[in-house]
Amino acid sequence: MTRTKQPWFVAAVVIAVLTHLVIGYFYLASGLMAPLWAVSLLLVWWLVLVYAVVRLARRRSYLVLLVPVVAAATWFVVMGLGGAVLGWTA
């Protein structure tokens, strides 16, 4: 079986991975506002999403671009609800 190079897919994976790494920084910096247990759960979720990126990249699926979107949305929802409902403050 021959594999053809797909430059658009490679670019999509690179964009997804780099974006996911940037969002990972925000997950780590969440410790400035969120308690340790919440940051720990966020980091576990981020690692699950890393696994999803790897799986989708191996399957050559363009859905890999949605993983950073899910990661960012999750972070905003958790930090927003944590601040509003649980009283997390900076």
Distance bins in CASP14 RR format, pairs under 12 A and 6 or more apart:
PFRMAT RR
TARGET T0000
AUTHOR 0000-0000-0000
RMODE 2
METHOD distances of the structure
MODEL  1
3 9 0 0 0 0 0 1 0 0 0 0 0
3 10 0 0 0 0 0 1 0 0 0 0 0
3 60 0 0 0 0 1 0 0 0 0 0 0
4 10 0 0 0 0 0 1 0 0 0 0 0
4 60 0 0 0 0 0 1 0 0 0 0 0
5 11 0 0 0 0 0 1 0 0 0 0 0
5 60 0 0 0 0 0 1 0 0 0 0 0
6 12 0 0 0 0 1 0 0 0 0 0 0
6 13 0 0 0 0 1 0 0 0 0 0 0
6 57 0 0 0 0 0 1 0 0 0 0 0
6 60 1 0 0 1 0 0 0 0 0 0 0
6 61 0 0 0 0 0 1 0 0 0 0 0
6 62 0 0 0 0 0 1 0 0 0 0 0
7 13 0 0 0 0 0 1 0 0 0 0 0
7 14 0 0 0 0 0 1 0 0 0 0 0
8 14 0 0 0 0 0 1 0 0 0 0 0
8 15 0 0 0 0 0 1 0 0 0 0 0
8 60 0 0 0 0 0 1 0 0 0 0 0
8 62 0 0 0 0 1 0 0 0 0 0 0
8 64 0 0 0 0 0 1 0 0 0 0 0
8 65 0 0 0 0 0 1 0 0 0 0 0
9 15 0 0 0 0 0 1 0 0 0 0 0
9 16 0 0 0 0 0 1 0 0 0 0 0
9 56 0 0 0 0 0 1 0 0 0 0 0
9 57 0 0 0 0 1 0 0 0 0 0 0
9 58 0 0 0 0 0 1 0 0 0 0 0
9 59 0 0 0 0 0 1 0 0 0 0 0
9 60 1 0 0 1 0 0 0 0 0 0 0
9 61 0 0 0 0 1 0 0 0 0 0 0
9 62 1 0 0 1 0 0 0 0 0 0 0
9 63 0 0 0 0 0 1 0 0 0 0 0
9 64 0 0 0 0 1 0 0 0 0 0 0
9 65 0 0 0 0 0 1 0 0 0 0 0
10 16 0 0 0 0 0 1 0 0 0 0 0
10 17 0 0 0 0 0 1 0 0 0 0 0
10 57 0 0 0 0 1 0 0 0 0 0 0
10 60 0 0 0 0 0 1 0 0 0 0 0
10 62 0 0 0 0 0 1 0 0 0 0 0
10 64 0 0 0 0 0 1 0 0 0 0 0
11 17 0 0 0 0 0 1 0 0 0 0 0
11 18 0 0 0 0 0 1 0 0 0 0 0
11 62 0 0 0 0 0 1 0 0 0 0 0
11 64 0 0 0 0 0 1 0 0 0 0 0
11 65 0 0 0 0 0 1 0 0 0 0 0
12 18 0 0 0 0 0 1 0 0 0 0 0
12 19 0 0 0 0 0 1 0 0 0 0 0
12 53 0 0 0 0 0 1 0 0 0 0 0
12 56 0 0 0 0 1 0 0 0 0 0 0
12 57 0 0 0 0 1 0 0 0 0 0 0
12 60 0 0 0 0 1 0 0 0 0 0 0
12 61 0 0 0 0 1 0 0 0 0 0 0
12 62 1 0 1 0 0 0 0 0 0 0 0
12 63 0 0 0 0 1 0 0 0 0 0 0
12 64 1 0 0 1 0 0 0 0 0 0 0
12 65 1 0 1 0 0 0 0 0 0 0 0
12 66 0 0 0 0 0 1 0 0 0 0 0
12 67 0 0 0 0 0 1 0 0 0 0 0
12 68 0 0 0 0 0 1 0 0 0 0 0
13 19 0 0 0 0 0 1 0 0 0 0 0
13 20 0 0 0 0 0 1 0 0 0 0 0
13 53 1 0 0 1 0 0 0 0 0 0 0
13 54 0 0 0 0 1 0 0 0 0 0 0
13 55 0 0 0 0 0 1 0 0 0 0 0
13 56 0 0 0 0 1 0 0 0 0 0 0
13 57 1 0 1 0 0 0 0 0 0 0 0
13 58 0 0 0 0 1 0 0 0 0 0 0
13 59 0 0 0 0 0 1 0 0 0 0 0
13 60 0 0 0 0 1 0 0 0 0 0 0
13 61 0 0 0 0 1 0 0 0 0 0 0
13 62 0 0 0 0 1 0 0 0 0 0 0
13 63 0 0 0 0 0 1 0 0 0 0 0
13 64 1 0 1 0 0 0 0 0 0 0 0
13 65 0 0 0 0 1 0 0 0 0 0 0
13 67 0 0 0 0 0 1 0 0 0 0 0
13 68 0 0 0 0 0 1 0 0 0 0 0
14 20 0 0 0 0 0 1 0 0 0 0 0
14 21 0 0 0 0 0 1 0 0 0 0 0
14 53 0 0 0 0 0 1 0 0 0 0 0
14 57 0 0 0 0 1 0 0 0 0 0 0
14 64 0 0 0 0 0 1 0 0 0 0 0
14 65 0 0 0 0 0 1 0 0 0 0 0
14 68 0 0 0 0 0 1 0 0 0 0 0
15 21 0 0 0 0 0 1 0 0 0 0 0
15 22 0 0 0 0 0 1 0 0 0 0 0
15 53 0 0 0 0 0 1 0 0 0 0 0
15 57 0 0 0 0 0 1 0 0 0 0 0
15 62 0 0 0 0 0 1 0 0 0 0 0
15 64 0 0 0 0 1 0 0 0 0 0 0
15 65 1 0 0 1 0 0 0 0 0 0 0
15 66 0 0 0 0 0 1 0 0 0 0 0
15 67 0 0 0 0 0 1 0 0 0 0 0
15 68 0 0 0 0 1 0 0 0 0 0 0
15 69 0 0 0 0 0 1 0 0 0 0 0
16 22 0 0 0 0 0 1 0 0 0 0 0
16 23 0 0 0 0 0 1 0 0 0 0 0
16 49 0 0 0 0 0 1 0 0 0 0 0
16 50 0 0 0 0 0 1 0 0 0 0 0
16 52 0 0 0 0 0 1 0 0 0 0 0
16 53 1 0 1 0 0 0 0 0 0 0 0
16 54 0 0 0 0 0 1 0 0 0 0 0
16 56 0 0 0 0 1 0 0 0 0 0 0
16 57 1 0 0 1 0 0 0 0 0 0 0
16 61 0 0 0 0 0 1 0 0 0 0 0
16 62 0 0 0 0 1 0 0 0 0 0 0
16 63 0 0 0 0 1 0 0 0 0 0 0
16 64 1 0 1 0 0 0 0 0 0 0 0
16 65 1 0 1 0 0 0 0 0 0 0 0
16 66 0 0 0 0 1 0 0 0 0 0 0
16 67 1 0 0 1 0 0 0 0 0 0 0
16 68 1 0 1 0 0 0 0 0 0 0 0
16 69 0 0 0 0 1 0 0 0 0 0 0
16 70 0 0 0 0 0 1 0 0 0 0 0
16 71 0 0 0 0 0 1 0 0 0 0 0
16 72 0 0 0 0 0 1 0 0 0 0 0
17 23 0 0 0 0 0 1 0 0 0 0 0
17 24 0 0 0 0 0 1 0 0 0 0 0
17 49 0 0 0 0 0 1 0 0 0 0 0
17 50 0 0 0 0 1 0 0 0 0 0 0
17 52 0 0 0 0 0 1 0 0 0 0 0
17 53 1 0 0 1 0 0 0 0 0 0 0
17 54 0 0 0 0 1 0 0 0 0 0 0
17 56 0 0 0 0 0 1 0 0 0 0 0
17 57 0 0 0 0 1 0 0 0 0 0 0
17 64 0 0 0 0 1 0 0 0 0 0 0
17 65 0 0 0 0 0 1 0 0 0 0 0
17 67 0 0 0 0 1 0 0 0 0 0 0
17 68 0 0 0 0 1 0 0 0 0 0 0
17 71 0 0 0 0 0 1 0 0 0 0 0
18 24 0 0 0 0 0 1 0 0 0 0 0
18 25 0 0 0 0 0 1 0 0 0 0 0
18 53 0 0 0 0 0 1 0 0 0 0 0
18 64 0 0 0 0 0 1 0 0 0 0 0
18 65 0 0 0 0 0 1 0 0 0 0 0
18 67 0 0 0 0 0 1 0 0 0 0 0
18 68 0 0 0 0 1 0 0 0 0 0 0
19 25 0 0 0 0 0 1 0 0 0 0 0
19 26 0 0 0 0 0 1 0 0 0 0 0
19 49 0 0 0 0 0 1 0 0 0 0 0
19 53 0 0 0 0 1 0 0 0 0 0 0
19 64 0 0 0 0 0 1 0 0 0 0 0
19 65 0 0 0 0 1 0 0 0 0 0 0
19 66 0 0 0 0 0 1 0 0 0 0 0
19 67 0 0 0 0 1 0 0 0 0 0 0
19 68 1 1 0 0 0 0 0 0 0 0 0
19 69 0 0 0 0 1 0 0 0 0 0 0
19 70 0 0 0 0 0 1 0 0 0 0 0
19 71 0 0 0 0 1 0 0 0 0 0 0
19 72 0 0 0 0 1 0 0 0 0 0 0
20 26 0 0 0 0 0 1 0 0 0 0 0
20 27 0 0 0 0 1 0 0 0 0 0 0
20 45 0 0 0 0 0 1 0 0 0 0 0
20 46 0 0 0 0 1 0 0 0 0 0 0
20 47 0 0 0 0 0 1 0 0 0 0 0
20 48 0 0 0 0 0 1 0 0 0 0 0
20 49 1 0 0 1 0 0 0 0 0 0 0
20 50 1 0 0 1 0 0 0 0 0 0 0
20 51 0 0 0 0 0 1 0 0 0 0 0
20 52 0 0 0 0 1 0 0 0 0 0 0
20 53 1 0 0 1 0 0 0 0 0 0 0
20 54 0 0 0 0 0 1 0 0 0 0 0
20 56 0 0 0 0 0 1 0 0 0 0 0
20 57 0 0 0 0 0 1 0 0 0 0 0
20 64 0 0 0 0 1 0 0 0 0 0 0
20 65 0 0 0 0 0 1 0 0 0 0 0
20 66 0 0 0 0 0 1 0 0 0 0 0
20 67 1 0 0 1 0 0 0 0 0 0 0
20 68 1 0 1 0 0 0 0 0 0 0 0
20 69 0 0 0 0 1 0 0 0 0 0 0
20 70 0 0 0 0 1 0 0 0 0 0 0
20 71 1 0 0 1 0 0 0 0 0 0 0
20 72 0 0 0 0 1 0 0 0 0 0 0
20 74 0 0 0 0 0 1 0 0 0 0 0
20 75 0 0 0 0 0 1 0 0 0 0 0
21 27 0 0 0 0 0 1 0 0 0 0 0
21 28 0 0 0 0 0 1 0 0 0 0 0
21 46 0 0 0 0 1 0 0 0 0 0 0
21 49 0 0 0 0 0 1 0 0 0 0 0
21 50 0 0 0 0 1 0 0 0 0 0 0
21 53 0 0 0 0 0 1 0 0 0 0 0
21 67 0 0 0 0 0 1 0 0 0 0 0
21 68 0 0 0 0 1 0 0 0 0 0 0
21 71 0 0 0 0 0 1 0 0 0 0 0
22 28 0 0 0 0 0 1 0 0 0 0 0
22 29 0 0 0 0 0 1 0 0 0 0 0
22 46 0 0 0 0 0 1 0 0 0 0 0
22 68 0 0 0 0 1 0 0 0 0 0 0
22 71 0 0 0 0 1 0 0 0 0 0 0
22 72 0 0 0 0 1 0 0 0 0 0 0
22 75 0 0 0 0 0 1 0 0 0 0 0
23 29 0 0 0 0 0 1 0 0 0 0 0
23 30 0 0 0 0 0 1 0 0 0 0 0
23 42 0 0 0 0 0 1 0 0 0 0 0
23 43 0 0 0 0 0 1 0 0 0 0 0
23 45 0 0 0 0 0 1 0 0 0 0 0
23 46 1 0 0 1 0 0 0 0 0 0 0
23 49 0 0 0 0 1 0 0 0 0 0 0
23 50 0 0 0 0 0 1 0 0 0 0 0
23 53 0 0 0 0 0 1 0 0 0 0 0
23 67 0 0 0 0 1 0 0 0 0 0 0
23 68 1 0 1 0 0 0 0 0 0 0 0
23 69 0 0 0 0 1 0 0 0 0 0 0
23 70 0 0 0 0 1 0 0 0 0 0 0
23 71 1 0 1 0 0 0 0 0 0 0 0
23 72 1 0 1 0 0 0 0 0 0 0 0
23 73 0 0 0 0 1 0 0 0 0 0 0
23 74 0 0 0 0 1 0 0 0 0 0 0
23 75 1 0 0 1 0 0 0 0 0 0 0
23 76 0 0 0 0 0 1 0 0 0 0 0
24 30 0 0 0 0 1 0 0 0 0 0 0
24 39 0 0 0 0 0 1 0 0 0 0 0
24 42 0 0 0 0 1 0 0 0 0 0 0
24 43 0 0 0 0 1 0 0 0 0 0 0
24 45 0 0 0 0 0 1 0 0 0 0 0
24 46 1 0 1 0 0 0 0 0 0 0 0
24 47 0 0 0 0 0 1 0 0 0 0 0
24 49 0 0 0 0 1 0 0 0 0 0 0
24 50 0 0 0 0 1 0 0 0 0 0 0
24 53 0 0 0 0 0 1 0 0 0 0 0
24 67 0 0 0 0 0 1 0 0 0 0 0
24 68 0 0 0 0 1 0 0 0 0 0 0
24 71 1 0 0 1 0 0 0 0 0 0 0
24 72 0 0 0 0 1 0 0 0 0 0 0
24 74 0 0 0 0 0 1 0 0 0 0 0
24 75 0 0 0 0 1 0 0 0 0 0 0
25 31 0 0 0 0 0 1 0 0 0 0 0
25 32 0 0 0 0 0 1 0 0 0 0 0
25 43 0 0 0 0 0 1 0 0 0 0 0
25 46 0 0 0 0 0 1 0 0 0 0 0
25 71 0 0 0 0 0 1 0 0 0 0 0
25 72 0 0 0 0 0 1 0 0 0 0 0
25 75 0 0 0 0 0 1 0 0 0 0 0
26 32 0 0 0 0 0 1 0 0 0 0 0
26 33 0 0 0 0 0 1 0 0 0 0 0
26 34 0 0 0 0 0 1 0 0 0 0 0
26 39 0 0 0 0 0 1 0 0 0 0 0
26 42 0 0 0 0 1 0 0 0 0 0 0
26 43 0 0 0 0 0 1 0 0 0 0 0
26 46 0 0 0 0 1 0 0 0 0 0 0
26 68 0 0 0 0 0 1 0 0 0 0 0
26 71 0 0 0 0 1 0 0 0 0 0 0
26 72 0 0 0 0 1 0 0 0 0 0 0
26 74 0 0 0 0 0 1 0 0 0 0 0
26 75 1 0 1 0 0 0 0 0 0 0 0
26 76 0 0 0 0 1 0 0 0 0 0 0
26 78 0 0 0 0 0 1 0 0 0 0 0
26 79 0 0 0 0 1 0 0 0 0 0 0
27 33 0 0 0 0 0 1 0 0 0 0 0
27 34 0 0 0 0 1 0 0 0 0 0 0
27 38 0 0 0 0 0 1 0 0 0 0 0
27 39 1 0 0 1 0 0 0 0 0 0 0
27 40 0 0 0 0 0 1 0 0 0 0 0
27 41 0 0 0 0 0 1 0 0 0 0 0
27 42 1 0 1 0 0 0 0 0 0 0 0
27 43 1 0 1 0 0 0 0 0 0 0 0
27 44 0 0 0 0 0 1 0 0 0 0 0
27 45 0 0 0 0 1 0 0 0 0 0 0
27 46 1 0 1 0 0 0 0 0 0 0 0
27 47 0 0 0 0 1 0 0 0 0 0 0
27 48 0 0 0 0 0 1 0 0 0 0 0
27 49 0 0 0 0 1 0 0 0 0 0 0
27 50 0 0 0 0 0 1 0 0 0 0 0
27 68 0 0 0 0 0 1 0 0 0 0 0
27 71 1 0 0 1 0 0 0 0 0 0 0
27 72 0 0 0 0 1 0 0 0 0 0 0
27 74 0 0 0 0 1 0 0 0 0 0 0
27 75 1 0 0 1 0 0 0 0 0 0 0
27 76 0 0 0 0 0 1 0 0 0 0 0
27 78 0 0 0 0 1 0 0 0 0 0 0
27 79 0 0 0 0 1 0 0 0 0 0 0
28 34 0 0 0 0 0 1 0 0 0 0 0
28 39 1 0 0 1 0 0 0 0 0 0 0
28 40 0 0 0 0 0 1 0 0 0 0 0
28 42 0 0 0 0 1 0 0 0 0 0 0
28 43 1 0 0 1 0 0 0 0 0 0 0
28 46 0 0 0 0 1 0 0 0 0 0 0
28 75 0 0 0 0 0 1 0 0 0 0 0
29 39 0 0 0 0 1 0 0 0 0 0 0
29 42 0 0 0 0 0 1 0 0 0 0 0
29 43 0 0 0 0 0 1 0 0 0 0 0
29 75 0 0 0 0 0 1 0 0 0 0 0
29 79 0 0 0 0 0 1 0 0 0 0 0
29 90 0 0 0 0 0 1 0 0 0 0 0
30 36 0 0 0 0 0 1 0 0 0 0 0
30 37 0 0 0 0 0 1 0 0 0 0 0
30 38 1 0 0 1 0 0 0 0 0 0 0
30 39 1 0 1 0 0 0 0 0 0 0 0
30 40 0 0 0 0 0 1 0 0 0 0 0
30 41 0 0 0 0 0 1 0 0 0 0 0
30 42 1 0 1 0 0 0 0 0 0 0 0
30 43 0 0 0 0 1 0 0 0 0 0 0
30 45 0 0 0 0 0 1 0 0 0 0 0
30 46 0 0 0 0 0 1 0 0 0 0 0
30 74 0 0 0 0 0 1 0 0 0 0 0
30 75 1 0 0 1 0 0 0 0 0 0 0
30 76 0 0 0 0 0 1 0 0 0 0 0
30 78 0 0 0 0 1 0 0 0 0 0 0
30 79 1 0 0 1 0 0 0 0 0 0 0
30 80 0 0 0 0 0 1 0 0 0 0 0
30 82 0 0 0 0 0 1 0 0 0 0 0
30 83 0 0 0 0 0 1 0 0 0 0 0
30 88 0 0 0 0 1 0 0 0 0 0 0
30 90 0 0 0 0 0 1 0 0 0 0 0
31 37 0 0 0 0 0 1 0 0 0 0 0
31 38 0 0 0 0 1 0 0 0 0 0 0
31 39 1 0 1 0 0 0 0 0 0 0 0
31 40 0 0 0 0 1 0 0 0 0 0 0
31 41 0 0 0 0 0 1 0 0 0 0 0
31 42 0 0 0 0 1 0 0 0 0 0 0
31 43 0 0 0 0 0 1 0 0 0 0 0
31 75 0 0 0 0 0 1 0 0 0 0 0
31 78 0 0 0 0 0 1 0 0 0 0 0
31 79 0 0 0 0 0 1 0 0 0 0 0
31 88 0 0 0 0 1 0 0 0 0 0 0
31 89 0 0 0 0 0 1 0 0 0 0 0
31 90 0 0 0 0 1 0 0 0 0 0 0
32 38 0 0 0 0 0 1 0 0 0 0 0
32 39 0 0 0 0 1 0 0 0 0 0 0
32 79 0 0 0 0 0 1 0 0 0 0 0
32 88 0 0 0 0 1 0 0 0 0 0 0
32 89 0 0 0 0 1 0 0 0 0 0 0
32 90 1 0 0 1 0 0 0 0 0 0 0
33 39 0 0 0 0 1 0 0 0 0 0 0
33 42 0 0 0 0 0 1 0 0 0 0 0
33 75 0 0 0 0 0 1 0 0 0 0 0
33 78 0 0 0 0 0 1 0 0 0 0 0
33 79 1 0 0 1 0 0 0 0 0 0 0
33 80 0 0 0 0 1 0 0 0 0 0 0
33 82 0 0 0 0 1 0 0 0 0 0 0
33 83 1 0 0 1 0 0 0 0 0 0 0
33 86 0 0 0 0 0 1 0 0 0 0 0
33 87 0 0 0 0 1 0 0 0 0 0 0
33 88 1 0 1 0 0 0 0 0 0 0 0
33 89 1 0 0 1 0 0 0 0 0 0 0
33 90 1 0 1 0 0 0 0 0 0 0 0
34 40 0 0 0 0 1 0 0 0 0 0 0
34 41 0 0 0 0 1 0 0 0 0 0 0
34 42 1 0 0 1 0 0 0 0 0 0 0
34 43 0 0 0 0 0 1 0 0 0 0 0
34 75 0 0 0 0 0 1 0 0 0 0 0
34 78 1 0 0 1 0 0 0 0 0 0 0
34 79 1 0 0 1 0 0 0 0 0 0 0
34 80 0 0 0 0 1 0 0 0 0 0 0
34 81 0 0 0 0 0 1 0 0 0 0 0
34 82 1 0 0 1 0 0 0 0 0 0 0
34 83 0 0 0 0 1 0 0 0 0 0 0
34 86 0 0 0 0 1 0 0 0 0 0 0
34 87 0 0 0 0 0 1 0 0 0 0 0
34 88 1 0 1 0 0 0 0 0 0 0 0
34 89 0 0 0 0 0 1 0 0 0 0 0
34 90 0 0 0 0 1 0 0 0 0 0 0
35 41 0 0 0 0 0 1 0 0 0 0 0
35 42 0 0 0 0 0 1 0 0 0 0 0
35 78 0 0 0 0 0 1 0 0 0 0 0
35 79 0 0 0 0 0 1 0 0 0 0 0
35 82 0 0 0 0 1 0 0 0 0 0 0
35 83 0 0 0 0 0 1 0 0 0 0 0
35 86 0 0 0 0 1 0 0 0 0 0 0
35 87 0 0 0 0 0 1 0 0 0 0 0
35 88 1 0 0 1 0 0 0 0 0 0 0
35 89 0 0 0 0 0 1 0 0 0 0 0
36 42 0 0 0 0 0 1 0 0 0 0 0
36 43 0 0 0 0 0 1 0 0 0 0 0
36 88 0 0 0 0 0 1 0 0 0 0 0
37 43 0 0 0 0 0 1 0 0 0 0 0
37 44 0 0 0 0 0 1 0 0 0 0 0
37 78 0 0 0 0 0 1 0 0 0 0 0
37 82 0 0 0 0 0 1 0 0 0 0 0
37 86 0 0 0 0 0 1 0 0 0 0 0
37 88 0 0 0 0 0 1 0 0 0 0 0
38 44 0 0 0 0 0 1 0 0 0 0 0
38 45 0 0 0 0 0 1 0 0 0 0 0
38 74 0 0 0 0 0 1 0 0 0 0 0
38 75 0 0 0 0 0 1 0 0 0 0 0
38 78 1 0 0 1 0 0 0 0 0 0 0
38 79 0 0 0 0 1 0 0 0 0 0 0
38 80 0 0 0 0 0 1 0 0 0 0 0
38 81 0 0 0 0 0 1 0 0 0 0 0
38 82 1 0 0 1 0 0 0 0 0 0 0
38 83 0 0 0 0 0 1 0 0 0 0 0
38 85 0 0 0 0 0 1 0 0 0 0 0
38 86 0 0 0 0 1 0 0 0 0 0 0
38 87 0 0 0 0 0 1 0 0 0 0 0
38 88 1 0 0 1 0 0 0 0 0 0 0
39 45 0 0 0 0 0 1 0 0 0 0 0
39 46 0 0 0 0 0 1 0 0 0 0 0
39 75 0 0 0 0 0 1 0 0 0 0 0
39 78 0 0 0 0 1 0 0 0 0 0 0
39 79 0 0 0 0 0 1 0 0 0 0 0
39 82 0 0 0 0 0 1 0 0 0 0 0
39 88 0 0 0 0 0 1 0 0 0 0 0
40 46 0 0 0 0 0 1 0 0 0 0 0
40 47 0 0 0 0 0 1 0 0 0 0 0
41 47 0 0 0 0 0 1 0 0 0 0 0
41 48 0 0 0 0 0 1 0 0 0 0 0
41 74 0 0 0 0 0 1 0 0 0 0 0
41 75 0 0 0 0 0 1 0 0 0 0 0
41 78 0 0 0 0 1 0 0 0 0 0 0
41 82 0 0 0 0 0 1 0 0 0 0 0
42 48 0 0 0 0 0 1 0 0 0 0 0
42 49 0 0 0 0 0 1 0 0 0 0 0
42 71 0 0 0 0 1 0 0 0 0 0 0
42 74 1 0 0 1 0 0 0 0 0 0 0
42 75 1 0 0 1 0 0 0 0 0 0 0
42 76 0 0 0 0 0 1 0 0 0 0 0
42 77 0 0 0 0 0 1 0 0 0 0 0
42 78 1 0 0 1 0 0 0 0 0 0 0
42 79 0 0 0 0 1 0 0 0 0 0 0
42 82 0 0 0 0 0 1 0 0 0 0 0
43 49 0 0 0 0 0 1 0 0 0 0 0
43 50 0 0 0 0 0 1 0 0 0 0 0
43 71 0 0 0 0 0 1 0 0 0 0 0
43 74 0 0 0 0 0 1 0 0 0 0 0
43 75 0 0 0 0 0 1 0 0 0 0 0
43 78 0 0 0 0 0 1 0 0 0 0 0
44 50 0 0 0 0 0 1 0 0 0 0 0
44 51 0 0 0 0 0 1 0 0 0 0 0
44 74 0 0 0 0 0 1 0 0 0 0 0
45 51 0 0 0 0 0 1 0 0 0 0 0
45 52 0 0 0 0 0 1 0 0 0 0 0
45 67 0 0 0 0 0 1 0 0 0 0 0
45 70 0 0 0 0 1 0 0 0 0 0 0
45 71 1 0 0 1 0 0 0 0 0 0 0
45 73 0 0 0 0 0 1 0 0 0 0 0
45 74 1 0 0 1 0 0 0 0 0 0 0
45 75 0 0 0 0 1 0 0 0 0 0 0
45 77 0 0 0 0 0 1 0 0 0 0 0
45 78 0 0 0 0 1 0 0 0 0 0 0
46 52 0 0 0 0 0 1 0 0 0 0 0
46 53 0 0 0 0 0 1 0 0 0 0 0
46 67 0 0 0 0 0 1 0 0 0 0 0
46 68 0 0 0 0 0 1 0 0 0 0 0
46 70 0 0 0 0 0 1 0 0 0 0 0
46 71 1 0 0 1 0 0 0 0 0 0 0
46 72 0 0 0 0 0 1 0 0 0 0 0
46 74 0 0 0 0 1 0 0 0 0 0 0
46 75 0 0 0 0 1 0 0 0 0 0 0
46 78 0 0 0 0 0 1 0 0 0 0 0
47 53 0 0 0 0 0 1 0 0 0 0 0
47 54 0 0 0 0 0 1 0 0 0 0 0
47 71 0 0 0 0 0 1 0 0 0 0 0
48 54 0 0 0 0 0 1 0 0 0 0 0
48 55 0 0 0 0 0 1 0 0 0 0 0
48 67 0 0 0 0 1 0 0 0 0 0 0
48 70 0 0 0 0 0 1 0 0 0 0 0
48 71 0 0 0 0 1 0 0 0 0 0 0
48 74 0 0 0 0 0 1 0 0 0 0 0
49 55 0 0 0 0 0 1 0 0 0 0 0
49 56 0 0 0 0 0 1 0 0 0 0 0
49 64 0 0 0 0 0 1 0 0 0 0 0
49 66 0 0 0 0 0 1 0 0 0 0 0
49 67 1 0 1 0 0 0 0 0 0 0 0
49 68 0 0 0 0 1 0 0 0 0 0 0
49 69 0 0 0 0 0 1 0 0 0 0 0
49 70 1 0 0 1 0 0 0 0 0 0 0
49 71 1 0 1 0 0 0 0 0 0 0 0
49 72 0 0 0 0 0 1 0 0 0 0 0
49 73 0 0 0 0 0 1 0 0 0 0 0
49 74 0 0 0 0 1 0 0 0 0 0 0
49 75 0 0 0 0 0 1 0 0 0 0 0
50 56 0 0 0 0 0 1 0 0 0 0 0
50 57 0 0 0 0 0 1 0 0 0 0 0
50 64 0 0 0 0 0 1 0 0 0 0 0
50 67 0 0 0 0 1 0 0 0 0 0 0
50 68 0 0 0 0 0 1 0 0 0 0 0
50 70 0 0 0 0 0 1 0 0 0 0 0
50 71 0 0 0 0 1 0 0 0 0 0 0
51 57 0 0 0 0 0 1 0 0 0 0 0
51 58 0 0 0 0 0 1 0 0 0 0 0
51 64 0 0 0 0 0 1 0 0 0 0 0
51 67 0 0 0 0 1 0 0 0 0 0 0
52 58 0 0 0 0 0 1 0 0 0 0 0
52 59 0 0 0 0 0 1 0 0 0 0 0
52 61 0 0 0 0 0 1 0 0 0 0 0
52 63 0 0 0 0 1 0 0 0 0 0 0
52 64 0 0 0 0 1 0 0 0 0 0 0
52 65 0 0 0 0 0 1 0 0 0 0 0
52 66 0 0 0 0 1 0 0 0 0 0 0
52 67 1 0 1 0 0 0 0 0 0 0 0
52 68 0 0 0 0 0 1 0 0 0 0 0
52 69 0 0 0 0 0 1 0 0 0 0 0
52 70 0 0 0 0 1 0 0 0 0 0 0
52 71 0 0 0 0 1 0 0 0 0 0 0
53 59 0 0 0 0 0 1 0 0 0 0 0
53 61 0 0 0 0 0 1 0 0 0 0 0
53 63 0 0 0 0 1 0 0 0 0 0 0
53 64 1 0 1 0 0 0 0 0 0 0 0
53 65 0 0 0 0 1 0 0 0 0 0 0
53 66 0 0 0 0 1 0 0 0 0 0 0
53 67 1 0 1 0 0 0 0 0 0 0 0
53 68 0 0 0 0 1 0 0 0 0 0 0
53 69 0 0 0 0 0 1 0 0 0 0 0
53 70 0 0 0 0 0 1 0 0 0 0 0
53 71 0 0 0 0 1 0 0 0 0 0 0
54 61 0 0 0 0 0 1 0 0 0 0 0
54 64 0 0 0 0 1 0 0 0 0 0 0
54 67 0 0 0 0 1 0 0 0 0 0 0
55 61 0 0 0 0 1 0 0 0 0 0 0
55 63 0 0 0 0 1 0 0 0 0 0 0
55 64 0 0 0 0 1 0 0 0 0 0 0
55 67 0 0 0 0 1 0 0 0 0 0 0
56 62 0 0 0 0 1 0 0 0 0 0 0
56 63 1 0 1 0 0 0 0 0 0 0 0
56 64 1 0 1 0 0 0 0 0 0 0 0
56 65 0 0 0 0 1 0 0 0 0 0 0
56 66 0 0 0 0 1 0 0 0 0 0 0
56 67 1 0 0 1 0 0 0 0 0 0 0
56 68 0 0 0 0 0 1 0 0 0 0 0
56 70 0 0 0 0 0 1 0 0 0 0 0
57 63 0 0 0 0 1 0 0 0 0 0 0
57 64 1 0 1 0 0 0 0 0 0 0 0
57 65 0 0 0 0 0 1 0 0 0 0 0
57 67 0 0 0 0 1 0 0 0 0 0 0
58 64 0 0 0 0 1 0 0 0 0 0 0
61 67 0 0 0 0 0 1 0 0 0 0 0
63 69 0 0 0 0 0 1 0 0 0 0 0
63 70 0 0 0 0 0 1 0 0 0 0 0
64 70 0 0 0 0 0 1 0 0 0 0 0
65 71 0 0 0 0 0 1 0 0 0 0 0
66 72 0 0 0 0 0 1 0 0 0 0 0
66 73 0 0 0 0 1 0 0 0 0 0 0
67 73 0 0 0 0 0 1 0 0 0 0 0
67 74 0 0 0 0 0 1 0 0 0 0 0
68 74 0 0 0 0 0 1 0 0 0 0 0
68 75 0 0 0 0 0 1 0 0 0 0 0
69 75 0 0 0 0 0 1 0 0 0 0 0
69 76 0 0 0 0 0 1 0 0 0 0 0
70 76 0 0 0 0 0 1 0 0 0 0 0
70 77 0 0 0 0 0 1 0 0 0 0 0
71 77 0 0 0 0 0 1 0 0 0 0 0
71 78 0 0 0 0 0 1 0 0 0 0 0
72 78 0 0 0 0 0 1 0 0 0 0 0
72 79 0 0 0 0 0 1 0 0 0 0 0
73 79 0 0 0 0 0 1 0 0 0 0 0
73 80 0 0 0 0 0 1 0 0 0 0 0
74 80 0 0 0 0 0 1 0 0 0 0 0
74 81 0 0 0 0 0 1 0 0 0 0 0
75 81 0 0 0 0 0 1 0 0 0 0 0
75 82 0 0 0 0 0 1 0 0 0 0 0
76 82 0 0 0 0 0 1 0 0 0 0 0
76 83 0 0 0 0 0 1 0 0 0 0 0
76 84 0 0 0 0 0 1 0 0 0 0 0
77 83 0 0 0 0 0 1 0 0 0 0 0
77 84 0 0 0 0 0 1 0 0 0 0 0
77 85 0 0 0 0 0 1 0 0 0 0 0
78 84 0 0 0 0 0 1 0 0 0 0 0
78 85 0 0 0 0 0 1 0 0 0 0 0
78 86 0 0 0 0 1 0 0 0 0 0 0
78 88 0 0 0 0 1 0 0 0 0 0 0
79 85 0 0 0 0 0 1 0 0 0 0 0
79 86 0 0 0 0 0 1 0 0 0 0 0
79 87 0 0 0 0 0 1 0 0 0 0 0
79 88 1 0 0 1 0 0 0 0 0 0 0
79 89 0 0 0 0 0 1 0 0 0 0 0
79 90 0 0 0 0 0 1 0 0 0 0 0
80 86 0 0 0 0 1 0 0 0 0 0 0
80 87 0 0 0 0 1 0 0 0 0 0 0
80 88 0 0 0 0 1 0 0 0 0 0 0
80 89 0 0 0 0 0 1 0 0 0 0 0
80 90 0 0 0 0 0 1 0 0 0 0 0
81 87 0 0 0 0 1 0 0 0 0 0 0
81 88 0 0 0 0 1 0 0 0 0 0 0
82 88 1 0 1 0 0 0 0 0 0 0 0
82 89 0 0 0 0 1 0 0 0 0 0 0
82 90 0 0 0 0 0 1 0 0 0 0 0
83 89 1 0 0 1 0 0 0 0 0 0 0
83 90 0 0 0 0 1 0 0 0 0 0 0
END
